[in-house]
């Protein structure tokens, strides 16, 4: 499945979901209400308080976690939730001014990443992908 994600400093944008703020809250316990993503034993919810500007978005895991929300939204929009392994190819980009200095690190940030489960909860029923991804790989630049 090919998924396009625009990793903006203010908003994350995908084709089949409203843009959402580039902000996260992290918790060790499941938060009450709202959309929640569980990744590597921690719970994440989206926040309206955006992450401060980062020239290099690969400095930590936050933009990867935001990407997982975007992936979940696109899989949900396509009705493609599955208990089987899903291979996800990402079409991601950088601003032209950053491309020369960052394209290798940004590509490496996503290449070969995998997770064993991804759960989102937006209401009383959780949606879970089990072993959804063998690897993430960005689309090669043109």
Residue pairs with C-beta under 8 A, 6 or more apart in sequence:
1 74
1 75
1 78
1 80
1 86
1 87
1 88
1 89
2 89
2 90
2 91
2 139
3 14
3 70
3 71
3 74
3 75
3 88
3 89
3 90
3 91
4 14
4 15
4 90
4 91
4 92
5 12
5 13
5 14
5 67
5 70
5 71
5 90
5 91
5 92
6 12
6 13
6 14
6 93
7 22
7 57
7 63
7 66
7 67
7 92
7 93
8 19
8 22
9 22
9 50
9 51
9 53
9 54
10 21
10 22
10 50
11 19
11 20
11 21
11 22
12 19
12 20
12 21
12 22
12 66
12 67
12 69
12 70
13 19
14 70
14 73
14 74
15 74
16 73
16 74
16 77
16 78
17 70
17 73
17 74
17 77
20 46
20 69
21 46
21 47
21 48
21 49
21 50
22 50
22 51
22 63
22 66
23 46
23 47
23 48
23 49
23 50
23 51
24 44
24 45
24 46
24 47
24 51
24 62
24 65
24 66
25 31
25 44
25 45
25 46
25 47
26 42
26 43
26 44
27 42
27 43
27 44
27 45
28 42
28 43
29 43
30 36
30 38
30 43
30 121
31 43
31 45
34 45
34 46
34 121
34 122
35 45
35 46
35 69
35 120
35 121
35 122
36 43
36 44
36 45
36 119
36 120
36 121
37 43
37 44
37 45
37 65
37 68
37 69
37 72
37 118
37 119
37 120
38 44
38 117
38 118
38 119
39 65
39 68
39 115
39 118
40 115
44 65
44 69
46 69
51 62
51 63
54 63
55 98
56 102
56 105
57 63
57 106
57 109
58 102
58 105
58 106
58 108
58 109
63 109
64 109
64 110
64 113
67 90
67 92
67 110
68 115
68 118
69 120
71 88
71 90
71 118
72 118
72 120
72 127
72 129
75 81
75 86
75 129
75 132
76 120
76 127
80 86
81 127
81 128
81 129
82 129
82 132
83 130
83 131
84 131
85 131
85 132
85 133
85 134
86 129
86 132
86 133
86 134
87 133
87 134
87 135
88 132
88 133
88 136
89 136
89 137
89 138
89 139
90 110
90 136
90 137
90 138
90 139
91 138
91 139
92 106
92 110
92 138
92 139
94 102
94 103
94 106
99 141
103 141
106 138
107 138
110 136
110 137
110 138
111 135
111 136
111 137
111 138
112 135
112 136
112 137
113 133
113 135
113 136
114 133
114 134
114 135
114 136
115 132
115 133
116 130
116 131
117 128
117 129
117 130
117 131
117 132
118 128
118 129
118 132
118 133
119 126
119 127
119 128
119 129
120 126
120 127
120 128
121 127
